[in-house]
């Protein structure tokens, strides 16, 4: 859950929080982001080669980042063993950090499973308070994948000193799994304040209406529904483009669909891009769309809102806690391409509505959803534990 040289997008939202915390905290922030041990025999695969070549220590944004190795068995069936191997992989490093400092420590883990359970084991050995942020799948998916995973999640939730879900919906699931009701604090993700200076009310090229999607290109993100809706939109609008930004896990399916429907000239599949390039894509868009089937609290939603784009997004996870339908965005039914089509057409045909929703979205982000706000909330939680 932290960017690496091999995966610059991994947990960028965690890094943004760390950077904001580092500016206000009275002390030092260490990041420990364990990486699976990768023997050279596996380096013929890009993923394992990136694991093996990653530096064990570096400084990013003036923050010490450690990448200790841990043993991980491949396959989701062995997921229940991962917390124990993470614990074994990081305990020596944590012991060294503690022994060379005279400060008190708080351990902030991200994801209830597997990292939260590793944090509970570390707490029992080193006796420091632990906080864990629940982001989404670690609460609404992983605990329900098996009886053992459910039991592990329950142990974690009952032994944390503070639990930090990013939405009310996740807090409700936490209450379903565990008996605890105290020290559960909702702290929503956010965006950099600099995004607020990138405001745009219409694309730079006013001759084209661009529909923007940012995220992993996969069925779970609603990409098939988006393509289906766009294929019909392309027949009704002459100057329109779909921009798909993110890792492409559907390359054969997308290429086949575009060829079959003569859409190659109207759909820009960028693949993964440098985070610094993202603002340009938002600035050139008319509408932001995220028709996901599942979400926790997507950061890309806040990015689109912060730059002043009207947002169309599935009513899943904690989205409806931020998006108020027809006030600061439009909500759609997950998996319903016809509803998605209707909402996109509504915005394409009504510039006044686009501007109104975009303005309201940006105002809400400025007031409630920046990383500075997030960091100050987290600092208050830390103070309650020391």
C-alpha positions as CSV (number, residue, x, y, z in Angstrom):
1,X,0.0,0.0,0.0
2,X,2.8,2.4,-1.0
3,X,4.3,3.5,-4.3
4,X,7.5,1.7,-5.4
5,X,9.8,1.9,-8.3
6,X,8.0,-1.0,-9.9
7,X,4.5,0.2,-9.1
8,X,4.3,4.0,-8.9
9,X,0.5,3.8,-8.4
10,X,0.4,1.4,-5.4
11,X,-1.2,3.1,-2.5
12,X,-0.5,6.7,-3.6
13,X,-3.3,7.8,-1.3
14,X,-1.4,6.4,1.6
15,X,1.7,8.4,0.6
16,X,-0.3,11.6,0.2
17,X,-1.6,11.1,3.8
18,X,2.0,10.4,5.0
19,X,3.3,13.6,3.4
20,X,0.6,15.7,4.9
21,X,1.2,14.1,8.4
22,X,4.9,14.6,8.1
23,X,4.3,18.4,7.8
24,X,2.4,18.7,11.1
25,X,3.4,15.8,13.4
26,X,5.8,16.4,16.3
27,X,8.2,13.6,15.6
28,X,9.4,11.4,12.7
29,X,7.4,9.4,10.3
30,X,8.8,6.0,9.1
31,X,7.1,4.0,6.3
32,X,7.5,0.3,6.3
33,X,6.1,-1.2,3.1
34,X,7.0,-4.9,3.0
35,X,7.5,-6.6,-0.4
36,X,7.3,-10.3,-1.2
37,X,10.6,-12.1,-1.4
38,X,11.4,-12.8,-5.0
39,X,14.1,-15.4,-5.8
40,X,15.9,-14.8,-9.1
41,X,14.3,-17.9,-10.6
42,X,11.0,-16.0,-10.8
43,X,12.5,-12.8,-12.3
44,X,11.3,-13.8,-15.8
45,X,8.0,-12.4,-14.7
46,X,7.8,-8.6,-14.7
47,X,6.0,-8.5,-11.3
48,X,8.5,-10.7,-9.5
49,X,11.5,-8.9,-11.1
50,X,10.2,-5.6,-9.8
51,X,9.9,-7.2,-6.3
52,X,13.4,-8.5,-6.5
53,X,15.0,-5.3,-7.7
54,X,13.3,-2.9,-5.4
55,X,15.6,-1.0,-3.0
56,X,15.3,-2.1,0.7
57,X,15.6,1.5,1.8
58,X,15.2,5.0,0.2
59,X,13.9,8.4,0.9
60,X,10.8,9.6,-0.9
61,X,9.6,13.2,-0.3
62,X,12.1,13.4,2.6
63,X,10.5,10.4,4.4
64,X,12.3,7.2,5.2
65,X,10.8,4.3,3.4
66,X,11.8,0.7,4.1
67,X,10.9,-2.3,2.0
68,X,11.7,-5.4,4.0
69,X,11.1,-8.8,2.3
70,X,8.6,-11.4,3.5
71,X,7.8,-14.8,2.3
72,X,4.4,-15.1,0.4
73,X,2.8,-18.2,-1.0
74,X,1.2,-17.5,-4.4
75,X,-2.5,-17.7,-4.9
76,X,-5.5,-16.3,-2.9
77,X,-6.0,-19.6,-1.1
78,X,-2.9,-18.8,1.0
79,X,-4.0,-15.2,1.8
80,X,-4.7,-16.3,5.4
81,X,-1.0,-17.0,6.0
82,X,0.2,-13.7,4.7
83,X,-0.2,-11.7,8.0
84,X,2.1,-14.0,9.8
85,X,4.8,-13.8,7.2
86,X,4.5,-10.0,7.1
87,X,4.9,-10.0,10.9
88,X,8.1,-12.1,10.6
89,X,9.4,-10.0,7.8
90,X,9.1,-6.6,9.6
91,X,9.6,-7.3,13.3
92,X,13.5,-7.1,13.2
93,X,13.4,-3.8,11.4
94,X,10.8,-2.3,13.8
95,X,12.8,-3.6,16.8
96,X,15.9,-1.8,15.4
97,X,14.0,1.5,14.8
98,X,12.5,1.4,18.3
99,X,15.9,0.6,20.0
100,X,17.6,3.6,18.3
101,X,15.1,6.2,19.4
102,X,13.9,7.5,22.7
103,X,10.4,8.5,21.4
104,X,7.1,6.7,21.9
105,X,5.7,5.0,18.9
106,X,2.3,4.6,17.2
107,X,1.9,2.0,14.5
108,X,-0.6,3.0,11.8
109,X,-1.5,0.1,9.5
110,X,-3.5,0.2,6.3
111,X,-6.0,-2.6,5.4
112,X,-7.6,-4.8,8.1
113,X,-6.3,-7.9,6.3
114,X,-3.6,-8.8,5.9
115,X,-1.6,-5.9,7.4
116,X,-3.9,-5.2,10.3
117,X,-3.4,-8.7,11.7
118,X,0.4,-8.3,11.4
119,X,0.1,-5.1,13.3
120,X,-1.8,-6.9,16.1
121,X,1.0,-9.4,16.4
122,X,3.5,-6.6,16.6
123,X,1.5,-4.9,19.3
124,X,1.7,-8.0,21.4
125,X,5.5,-8.1,21.1
126,X,6.4,-4.4,21.3
127,X,3.4,-3.0,23.3
128,X,2.7,0.2,21.3
129,X,-0.7,1.5,20.3
130,X,-2.0,0.6,16.8
131,X,-4.3,2.3,14.4
132,X,-5.6,0.7,11.3
133,X,-7.4,2.3,8.3
134,X,-10.0,0.2,6.6
135,X,-10.2,1.2,2.9
136,X,-12.7,-1.1,1.2
137,X,-12.1,-4.7,0.1
138,X,-10.3,-5.4,3.3
139,X,-13.7,-5.0,5.0
140,X,-16.5,-5.7,2.5
141,X,-14.7,-8.6,0.7
142,X,-11.7,-10.3,2.3
143,X,-13.4,-11.2,5.7
144,X,-16.2,-12.9,3.9
145,X,-14.0,-15.0,1.6
146,X,-13.7,-17.8,4.2
147,X,-14.6,-18.6,7.8
148,X,-10.9,-18.3,8.8
149,X,-10.6,-14.8,7.1
150,X,-13.7,-13.7,9.0
151,X,-12.2,-14.9,12.3
152,X,-9.0,-13.1,11.5
153,X,-10.8,-9.8,10.8
154,X,-12.7,-10.1,14.0
155,X,-9.5,-10.6,16.0
156,X,-8.0,-7.5,14.3
157,X,-11.0,-5.3,15.0
158,X,-11.2,-6.3,18.6
159,X,-7.5,-5.7,19.3
160,X,-6.9,-2.3,17.6
161,X,-6.6,0.8,19.7
162,X,-8.4,2.8,17.0
163,X,-10.2,1.7,13.8
164,X,-10.4,4.2,10.9
165,X,-12.9,3.4,8.2
166,X,-13.0,5.8,5.2
167,X,-16.8,5.7,5.1
168,X,-19.9,5.2,7.1
169,X,-20.7,2.1,5.1
170,X,-17.5,0.5,6.1
171,X,-18.1,1.4,9.7
172,X,-21.4,-0.5,9.5
173,X,-19.7,-3.6,8.3
174,X,-17.1,-3.3,11.1
175,X,-20.0,-3.3,13.6
176,X,-21.4,-6.4,11.9
177,X,-18.1,-8.3,12.2
178,X,-16.9,-7.2,15.7
179,X,-18.5,-6.3,19.0
180,X,-16.6,-3.1,19.4
181,X,-18.3,0.2,19.2
182,X,-15.7,2.6,20.7
183,X,-12.7,4.2,19.0
184,X,-14.1,3.8,15.5
185,X,-13.4,7.1,13.7
186,X,-14.4,7.9,10.1
187,X,-11.6,9.7,8.3
188,X,-12.3,10.2,4.6
189,X,-9.6,10.3,1.9
190,X,-8.9,13.5,0.1
191,X,-6.8,15.3,-2.5
192,X,-3.9,17.7,-2.5
193,X,-4.9,21.3,-2.1
194,X,-3.0,22.1,-5.3
195,X,-5.8,20.4,-7.3
196,X,-8.1,23.2,-6.3
197,X,-6.0,25.6,-8.4
198,X,-6.5,23.5,-11.5
199,X,-10.2,24.2,-11.8
200,X,-11.7,23.9,-15.2
201,X,-15.4,24.3,-16.3
202,X,-15.0,23.0,-19.8
203,X,-12.3,21.1,-21.9
204,X,-9.4,23.1,-23.3
205,X,-10.5,21.9,-26.8
206,X,-14.1,23.2,-26.7
207,X,-14.8,21.4,-30.0
208,X,-14.8,18.0,-28.4
209,X,-16.7,16.6,-25.4
210,X,-14.5,14.2,-23.5
211,X,-15.7,11.6,-21.1
212,X,-13.0,10.6,-18.7
213,X,-12.5,7.3,-16.7
214,X,-9.5,6.9,-14.4
215,X,-8.9,3.6,-12.7
216,X,-7.9,0.0,-13.5
217,X,-9.6,-1.2,-16.7
218,X,-11.5,-4.2,-15.5
219,X,-15.1,-5.5,-15.3
220,X,-15.3,-4.6,-11.6
221,X,-14.8,-1.0,-12.5
222,X,-17.8,-1.1,-14.9
223,X,-15.7,-0.7,-18.1
224,X,-17.9,-3.0,-20.2
225,X,-21.0,-0.9,-19.3
226,X,-19.1,2.3,-20.1
227,X,-18.1,0.9,-23.5
228,X,-21.6,-0.2,-24.2
229,X,-23.0,3.2,-23.3
230,X,-20.4,5.0,-25.4
231,X,-21.0,2.9,-28.5
232,X,-24.5,4.4,-28.6
233,X,-23.4,7.9,-27.7
234,X,-21.0,7.9,-30.6
235,X,-23.9,7.5,-33.0
236,X,-25.8,10.4,-31.5
237,X,-23.0,12.9,-31.0
238,X,-20.4,13.9,-33.7
239,X,-17.7,15.5,-31.5
240,X,-17.2,13.1,-28.6
241,X,-14.3,11.1,-27.2
242,X,-13.9,8.5,-24.4
243,X,-10.6,8.6,-22.5
244,X,-9.7,5.5,-20.4
245,X,-6.7,6.2,-18.1
246,X,-5.2,3.3,-16.1
247,X,-3.8,-0.2,-16.1
248,X,-5.5,-2.2,-18.8
249,X,-6.5,-5.7,-17.6
250,X,-9.0,-6.1,-20.5
251,X,-6.7,-5.4,-23.5
252,X,-8.1,-8.2,-25.8
253,X,-11.7,-7.5,-24.9
254,X,-11.4,-3.7,-25.3
255,X,-9.5,-3.9,-28.6
256,X,-12.1,-6.4,-29.9
257,X,-15.0,-4.2,-28.9
258,X,-13.5,-1.1,-30.4
259,X,-12.8,-2.9,-33.7
260,X,-16.2,-4.4,-33.9
261,X,-18.0,-1.1,-33.3
262,X,-15.6,1.1,-35.3
263,X,-14.7,3.1,-32.2
264,X,-10.8,3.1,-32.3
265,X,-10.6,6.7,-33.4
266,X,-13.0,7.8,-30.7
267,X,-11.6,6.0,-27.7
268,X,-8.2,6.9,-26.2
269,X,-6.8,4.0,-24.1
270,X,-3.8,5.5,-22.4
271,X,-2.6,2.7,-20.2
272,X,-0.8,3.7,-17.0
273,X,0.5,7.2,-16.9
274,X,2.7,9.2,-14.5
275,X,0.6,10.8,-11.7
276,X,2.0,14.2,-12.6
277,X,0.2,13.9,-16.0
278,X,-3.2,13.2,-14.6
279,X,-4.2,16.9,-14.1
280,X,-4.0,17.4,-17.9
281,X,-6.5,14.7,-18.5
282,X,-8.9,16.1,-16.0
283,X,-8.5,19.6,-17.4
284,X,-9.4,18.4,-20.9
285,X,-12.5,16.4,-19.8
286,X,-16.1,17.5,-19.8
287,X,-17.4,14.7,-17.6
288,X,-15.9,12.2,-15.2
289,X,-17.4,8.7,-15.0
290,X,-16.7,5.9,-12.6
291,X,-19.4,3.1,-13.0
292,X,-17.8,0.7,-10.5
293,X,-19.4,-2.4,-9.0
294,X,-17.6,-1.9,-5.7
295,X,-15.7,0.9,-4.1
296,X,-14.6,2.1,-0.7
297,X,-14.0,5.8,-1.1
298,X,-12.3,6.4,-4.5
299,X,-9.6,9.1,-4.5
300,X,-10.2,9.7,-8.3
301,X,-13.7,10.9,-7.4
302,X,-12.2,13.6,-5.2
303,X,-9.7,14.5,-7.9
304,X,-12.4,15.0,-10.4
305,X,-14.6,17.0,-8.0
306,X,-11.6,19.1,-6.9
307,X,-10.9,20.2,-10.4
308,X,-14.5,21.2,-11.0
309,X,-15.7,18.3,-13.2
310,X,-19.3,17.0,-13.0
311,X,-19.1,13.4,-11.7
312,X,-21.2,10.4,-12.7
313,X,-20.5,7.5,-10.3
314,X,-22.1,4.3,-9.1
315,X,-23.9,4.4,-5.8
316,X,-21.7,1.8,-4.1
317,X,-19.6,1.8,-0.9
318,X,-19.3,5.2,0.7
319,X,-19.9,7.2,-2.5
320,X,-23.3,8.4,-1.5
321,X,-21.8,9.9,1.7
322,X,-20.0,12.4,-0.6
323,X,-22.1,12.6,-3.8
324,X,-25.5,14.0,-3.3
325,X,-27.5,13.1,-6.4
326,X,-28.2,16.1,-8.7
327,X,-26.6,18.5,-6.2
328,X,-22.8,17.9,-6.5
329,X,-22.8,14.9,-8.9
330,X,-25.0,12.2,-10.4
331,X,-25.4,8.7,-9.0
332,X,-26.2,5.6,-11.1
333,X,-27.1,2.1,-10.5
334,X,-24.2,-0.3,-10.5
335,X,-24.1,-2.5,-13.6
336,X,-26.8,-0.6,-15.4
337,X,-25.4,0.7,-18.7
338,X,-28.7,2.3,-19.7
339,X,-28.8,4.4,-16.5
340,X,-25.2,5.4,-17.3
341,X,-26.1,6.3,-20.9
342,X,-29.0,8.4,-19.7
343,X,-26.9,10.4,-17.2
344,X,-24.1,11.0,-19.7
345,X,-26.6,12.3,-22.2
346,X,-28.1,14.5,-19.6
347,X,-24.8,16.2,-18.9
348,X,-23.7,16.4,-22.6
349,X,-26.9,18.2,-23.4
350,X,-26.8,20.6,-20.5
351,X,-23.8,22.8,-20.0
352,X,-25.5,24.7,-17.2
353,X,-26.0,21.5,-15.2
354,X,-22.4,20.5,-15.8
355,X,-21.1,23.8,-14.5
356,X,-23.5,23.8,-11.5
357,X,-22.5,20.2,-10.4
358,X,-18.8,20.9,-11.0
359,X,-18.9,24.1,-8.9
360,X,-20.7,22.4,-6.0
361,X,-18.4,19.4,-6.1
362,X,-15.3,21.6,-6.0
363,X,-16.7,23.6,-3.1
364,X,-17.4,20.5,-1.1
365,X,-13.8,19.2,-1.6
366,X,-12.3,22.5,-0.6
367,X,-14.3,22.4,2.7
368,X,-14.1,18.7,3.7
369,X,-11.9,16.5,1.5
370,X,-8.2,17.6,1.4
371,X,-5.2,15.7,2.7
372,X,-4.5,18.5,5.1
373,X,-7.9,18.0,6.7
374,X,-7.4,14.2,6.7
375,X,-4.0,14.6,8.4
376,X,-5.3,16.8,11.2
377,X,-8.0,14.3,11.9
378,X,-5.5,11.5,12.1
379,X,-3.2,13.6,14.4
380,X,-6.1,14.0,16.8
381,X,-6.6,10.2,16.9
382,X,-2.9,9.7,17.6
383,X,-3.0,12.2,20.4
384,X,-5.9,10.3,22.1
385,X,-3.7,7.2,22.2
386,X,-0.6,8.8,23.7
